[in-house]
Structure formats: structure tokens, C-alpha cells
Amino acid sequence: MTEDAVISPGPARPSPVRVPPAAAPAAPGAGTLLRLLRDGRPRTRSELAGVTGLARSTVTQRVDALLAAGLIGPAGEAASTGGRPPTTFAFVPSARVVLAADLGATKARVALTDMAGQVLAESRADLDVARGPEPVLDWLVARGDDLLDRAGRRRADVLGVGIGLPGPVEHSTGRAVNPPIMPGWDGFDVPGYVGERFAGPVLVDNDVNIMALGEHFACWAEASHLMFVKVATGIGCGIISDGGVYRGAKGAAGDMGHIQVPHGAGHPCRCGNTGCLEAVASGAAIAAELTGQGVEARTALDVVDLARSGSVAALQSLRQAGRDIGEVLAASVNMLNPSIIVIGGSLALAGDHLLAGVREVIYQRSLPLATEDLRIVSSRMGERAGVIGAAVMVLDYGLSPERVDVLVSG
């Protein structure tokens, strides 16, 4: 049998790959038009066509779809340039509502907002998150229905539900992951449980992330880089980078409460380590320290009351807590270079001593370039920051161009 000679071709060369021509970008849909109109300025069809580059007939179709969904409405007539004045159209924030919840360790707040983030109704209660997911979420659903009734709205009007939890949350799944103060919540399907009651998407995040969103949306929208530090029973940080929440690979970014501090040795932390910032500078830690000095305090709010009444021990402890927090934040300022640091949470209600300690160390320890235009301020939103942020989280998702296109096509 004759064999054909085999000639070694040498090192293999990649065969040329035929790359298909890139698909033309999809024409802007109705969601893109709504994003333009969400700034509150009425526009005519011609103006929308000029901004988007769409044909007038296409704009008319998109506008008609948004009108049918109730997301926009006529807003009067523009000045005529000859002939009949053209109609302008504007965003209608009242077309849908958002149910937003900020669930803390021992307190909860639920609010109903419109699509501009304005609170229509809200409810607060003492609620221990350690009761478990079903009782707490059942309470949330019941309060949500009550708020809808008070506002004259129905479940069908709900664009979505936003929830903040006081522990680590994997944002992509909405599940808490090994939360130290939330027995029974680990891996619980919060979006699935609440989503059985409400048709819209259910989004869940760490409570400090939603507070950062709320503070940024309501007070510092012009700042692209912001850090929100919550100092209460625990300590956490929400990071706004390039205008959006920075969550990291799994949603654990900003957990500064469990960074070790220089003089924290010997202080056990609920996470299982020792020397964590939370173990020496949180409301619970300060209360325990004061109690050890013979000054009765059980909670962060007790510390606030003592400071407001002029307790020297409480004021000194708050100042030192601010320095400890500043030690950790100084490194963060060098790493992230925010333009604003907002200090919130219950301990921030005690006055300027905590804030003064934070400022003292950051301006001393951080690089001059990083602190040149840095502002370190107290929260302006206070206890409402969380529910506003939870609503904004839903609005950013539910009113994204892609979601609106699906909404109006249905």
C-alpha cells in the first residue's frame, strides 16, 4: 500500500477568522426618550427627534407608546414659529409608585414614593430583624399595602420594591450572606418572597449602600465620588463612584467596620476577629465603654442622649471614636479620592465631636492632593436616607431604557 508522504507544517498558525460585520446599533427606543424627559423639561416631538437623530415618524411612535403607558403626558404648547403651536411632552412621576424599605437592626422604615423619589406616605416601627425573614418581610408587605391604601394606589401601580438590609448582601441575587445580626436570613430568597406579592422587580442591597444612594440623590447629585459612613450599632460605608454605587465583585465593598485599628487589640468583634473598628468605635462599643466607667448606657441612642446632656465622658468617647474612624477613612481617601464624605447613622446625631475627630485624622494623615477639595459633612437626609436610596435603586433599574422598552411593549 502506497502511503502519502506527510509533510510537517511546522508550528500551527491560527486560521483566519471571518468576523461578521458589526450589527448597526439599535435605534433609540421609547426608554431613551423617557430618560431625556426625566429631567422635567417638556420637549416637542421635533426637539426629541433632533436630540436622538430619529425620524419624526419614529419619534411619534415612541411618544405614543409612552403616552399609552402613562409615563409621559402633554405639557402645554411650545412657542409657534408659524402655524399651529406644537405640543410638548413631559415625564409624569405619578404614573407609578415605588415601595422602599430600610430595615435596620432594631428599627424599620417603609415609604411609598413617586418616580421622582418624592415620599407620598411612610411608616416607621421598632422591629427586630433577628425575628427572622418571614415575620419581618410579612410586616413589610402589610405596611406596603397600608401605604398604598393611604395614597389611593394599587399593587398594580408599583414599579418595583427596594429593600435595604443591615448585613452583607449579594446584590445580584438579593440574598444576605452570613449576616452576623440576622439569624435565619443567610441565603434567604428575599426577592422571591416579596416578589410573590408585588409584580415589579424586588431589589435588595446593604443598608449603607442605599443610604449612600439616598444622600447622593437628594443632596450631592453634582458629586461623582462620595463616601457615606454609617456609625450606629455597627459601622459601614457606602461608596458612590462615577455616580453609581460601587459594590465590588460580590457586594462586600465598603465593609470598613471590620478593618483592624491600631489600639483595638483585645477588643472582640461580633465577626469573630478582634480589634475591628466596629469593636472600638461603634455605638454599641462606646456604650459598653461608658458603662465600664460607671456611666450607664446600653445603646447608641443612649450615647447620643448623654452627649447632648453634656456628659464629658460621652463627648470624649465620641471624639476618640471619630479619630478611630478617621484612621480607616484616611487610607480610603488616599485609595478612592472622594470629593465628599458624609457621616450618618445614629451617632452622628450627637453633634460635632464625632465629625471633628474624623476630620482631625483625615486631614492629618491623607495626601494633600486627596484632601485639597474634600468636604467632610454630616448627613442632611438623616433617617430618610435609606428609604430614598432604596427608591432610587428601583428607579435606576426600573426606568432604565431597556426596562422601559419592555414595559411599553407589554
Disulfide bonds with the S-S distance in Angstrom:
none
